[in-house]
């Protein structure tokens, strides 16, 4: 078989894939592609081959020389199919892709590689609402783990600081799974009291207890065929944890007042910001339950660990706040945000941006407006004294003494309606208070 005939046969193989696919030689040249690739990326140049790293990333050298893993190099070293997660430039913008690269040889024993690119639709590398968003290495590592375990039935424990996006990660796991067309049911564990636990989780029948006027389906039954997401599982009281353990071990449940048990059918995902191993050591969380729910633990990175994603997250959050107006931050405001510690993570970033949108009179939010939004983070307790955290937030926002004073007065007025009381707490006369209020207008 001639090389042209061999190449034609391989091109037919590429067309059999339902995702973008290309044939690479060992010099990174794309020598053939299917129609899906042409549609999602762009046609190959007619006057010669193009390098895969140029087409996919805009790089001038292979991926591993740019700090990324090279799937072709991995396939060459292992002699088998390699799989990595990359962000590719496509006609739709930047997209996460699962790259699967398989080594092959022609009749002359020359080495080639079939590379199949599977789009990851559960997350986004562009500003978009209601999805996990990011491009940073820490974020891509998280996406890779979600993609790998999401396709299985393995129980997942999501850990990480508050505000890091654990519920969105749980939704992404559900969307990747074979259960994606079935319900995704969230259980807010911190709100489950002793009297409500069994009724909320397992349901009850009419007359089971005072106030049970109708049969009620529990959350476990509502999740049938789908995913049961236990948010803040570390907040379940110790004496109730045995009931959850029994559900997980037996995969059966019994509604309150019912004598018959029913089979449960759900994929379990749990989340917590607490340190469960420490709680186990302190006898605050059952060790057997911990091992049941933590088959595959995934730690979500804090915002401080993925600061590269900050501009992208800002664009996305502003789009969610008002999709009809082209809201944006100027460069100075972005630079100020990058200096913040974000102990509250993405949730804190969202709050700051919402305040800035309220305070701004123009589509472009400047650094002065952002400083005001950051100053409003100042917490004033009942005795009117500042906290170190509040002072630190103002210092990091580089607020002047006048701005600090105005922020403090605004916070006092938010807590107290009597201006005389506000003046007393602030240590000034009522007349001085009115003068300062006028100065802040």
Secondary structure, 3 states (H helix, E strand, C coil): CCHHHHHHHHHHHHHCCCCEEEEEECCCEEEEECHHHHHHCCCCCCCCCEEHHHHHHCCCCCHHHHCCCCHHHHHHHHCCCEEEEEEEEECCEEEEEEEEEEEEECCCCCEEEEEEEEECCCEECCCCCCCEECCCHHHHHHHHHHHHHHCCCCCEEEECCCCCCHHHHHHHHHHHCCCCCCCEEEEEHHHCCHHHHHHHHHEECCCCCCCCCCCEECHHHHCCCEEEEEECHHHCCHHHHHHHHHHHHHCEECCECCCCCEECCEEEEEEECCCHHHHHHCCCCCHHHHHHHCCEEEECCCHHHHHHHHHHHHHHHHHHHCCCCCCEECHHHHHHHHCCCCCCHHHHHHHHHHHHHHHCCCCEECHHHHHHHHHCCCCCCCCCCCCHHHHHHHHHCCCCHHHHHHHHHHHHHHHCCCHHHHHHHHCCCHHHHHHHHHHCC
